Amino acid sequence: MITKCVRFANRSERFMHAYSVGLTGSQAAWAARKYRGHRTVPTHIMDDMEAAKASGQL
């Protein structure tokens, strides 16, 4: 039960950080999936978003 709470807290933290960086809901979901091993999304997220959009992943 505790591990589920920790996972939820970490995922929520990633979403909150993504929103604070300026991402929309779908962009935040993509970033949360891509950077699931990190507690926050990296600062270069916008560059990664453009690269993913260009390659058709997003």
Protein Blocks (a to p, Z undefined) as FASTA:
>chain_A
ZZmmmmmmmmmmmmmmmmmnopafklmmmmmmmmmmbfbdcfklmmmmmmmmmnopZZ
